[in-house]
Amino acid sequence: MRVAVAGGTGLTGRLVVEAVEARGHEAVVLSRSRGVDLVQGTGLDAALAGAEAVVDVSNVTTMSKSVSVEFFDRAGRALTGAAARAGVSHLLTLSIVGVDRVPNPYYAGKLRQEALVGAGTVPWTILRATQFHEFAGQILSRLPGPVALVPTVRVQPIAVAEVAGALADMVLQTPQGMAPELAGPREESLVDMARQLVAAGGARRRPVLPLPVPGPMSNGGLLPTGPGPRGEQTFREWLTTL
């Protein structure tokens, strides 16, 4: 099977490509470095020629609602349109657990992406996964100053490699619409994760203090709401690989 991977050079995409190829299938990378611009739609038709399935793990790094919505809207329209023209039989899109419950400017773009996939003509699956183990480090990297004020949020982090493996397995299966949420093996405190990461030398050494946040984010909004597949690697185990 020929499987196109949108965002195939990113953190998740590289591992999806490896997982698809490890399962004996051909992976085609859709990225600007390979002559494909998702936002402009250039190069998509040629890249998708002969593809039977598409895994979309494309991403934009922003905390601006307008930037996020514009990226996922334009990229989503271009990808779903090209996939339909190419006769793709399965479009599998990675999303985020809690994207519909937690008000977040980036999540607004992901919701637009989900809506476009669901409204398209290509048979589809959307897999919402919890935050990756890298989440604490991403939060710390955005916090300047001698003290890190980390939100008092509960998460259920998962290894990105396990998400990539799940995507590689699912894209070869029958499209299922909204798939059961994928999460890590255990619930964690984001504050504790940040402190453990600093102690392990994976982030700049400084005090980490809890920052209470109101609303669904502090009330389990990022946790899975029902049964579903669970990863195996814990955050503490992941720390030992740094």
Secondary structure as GFF3:
##gff-version 3
##sequence-region A 1 242
A	DSSP	beta_strand	2	6	.	.	.	ID=ss1
A	DSSP	alpha_helix	11	22	.	.	.	ID=ss2
A	DSSP	beta_strand	26	30	.	.	.	ID=ss3
A	DSSP	three_ten_helix	32	34	.	.	.	ID=ss4
A	DSSP	alpha_helix	44	48	.	.	.	ID=ss5
A	DSSP	beta_strand	53	56	.	.	.	ID=ss6
A	DSSP	alpha_helix	65	86	.	.	.	ID=ss7
A	DSSP	beta_strand	90	96	.	.	.	ID=ss8
A	DSSP	alpha_helix	105	119	.	.	.	ID=ss9
A	DSSP	beta_strand	124	129	.	.	.	ID=ss10
A	DSSP	alpha_helix	135	141	.	.	.	ID=ss11
A	DSSP	beta_strand	148	151	.	.	.	ID=ss12
A	DSSP	beta_strand	154	155	.	.	.	ID=ss13
A	DSSP	alpha_helix	160	171	.	.	.	ID=ss14
A	DSSP	beta_strand	177	178	.	.	.	ID=ss15
A	DSSP	beta_strand	188	189	.	.	.	ID=ss16
A	DSSP	alpha_helix	190	199	.	.	.	ID=ss17
A	DSSP	beta_strand	208	211	.	.	.	ID=ss18
A	DSSP	alpha_helix	235	239	.	.	.	ID=ss19
###
